[in-house]
C-alpha cells in the first residue's frame, strides 16, 4: 500500500533539486538556447542580453514555487491549481527570455527583442554609426551601441564570446565606411 506522504516527499525532492541545480542552469541554458535557435552558418556570435538571465531566473523561481506548493500543501486541489498557474507563468517568462538575442554575422546585425517581436536583420549599409563604450556608466562588460538609419538602436555587450571578434568587427565597420566612436 502506498504511503500517503509519498507525493509530498517526491515534490520536496524536486524542489530541493531545483534549488541546487538552478544556478548552473541559469548560467548555461540561456546562451545554449539562443545559440541553438538563432545561430546561422554566417554568424560570428550570438549574445543574450542581461535581461534574459533575469527572465530565466524569474521562470525558475516560479517553478520552485510550484513544486514547493505541492510539497507544503500536501498535493491537494488548491495546491494543484496554484502550481499549474505558477508553471504557466514560468513558461511565459522562459519563453520570453528565449525570444531575445543579438547576433553579429558577416552580412549584418540580427536581433529579436522579445517573444512577440519579429526577428530583425540590418545589413551593414543600414547602420548609421557605432559607439563603443569601454567603461559603461551602468557597469558590466564594454558595450557596442549600434545606431541604425531608421532610428532603431541595439546594444551588444562585449563578453568573452564577442571579444574574439572585436578586431573583425572594427575592420568590417571601417570597410563599410560606418562611423565608429570610442568613449571611455
Phi, psi and omega in degrees: 000140182285141175285139182294336182270357182301315178300322178298316180294325178298312180288333174295317180295319178296316180300312180294323176297317177297320178297323183285316186270349184300322178298320180293316179298318183294330180280320189267320191294315182304315180292319179299315180294316180298316179294321180294321184276323194243353180287132179248166180301330181263011180286139172274311184204149172239123184241141175260134178294160181300329181298332180297319179296323176296315179297316176297320179299316177296320178299317179293321177301317179293328174294318179295319177298319180299312181289326179289329175296317178294328179287309187282331182261018172060035176049051175264180185300315181295317181295327178294317179293317178295321178295319178298319177297316179296322179293319177297318177297319178299315179299319179300311182295318181292320178294321177294321176296322179291343181268016181234129178195165170226128180235143176245128182229173181294340180256002177149202182250134177238141176201163176217133187251022176159167183299322183271355181273158177270156173296135178244140181227124177242122175286167184299329181286350178264004178266125182280310181201163178229131177247126178255117180259105182296315180234086183298144181294336179270005178082184178086200182292157168302154186227145170258127173254116179262120177254124183261159184295338179270008177096351179289152178220139176225142180251133180239115178287144179267077178278190184296331179286319182285329182302329179298327185260012182304307182293323178297319178295315179298319178295321179294318178298318179294317181297323181276355179074031181270131180297128182237128180236133178252124178244144178273000000 
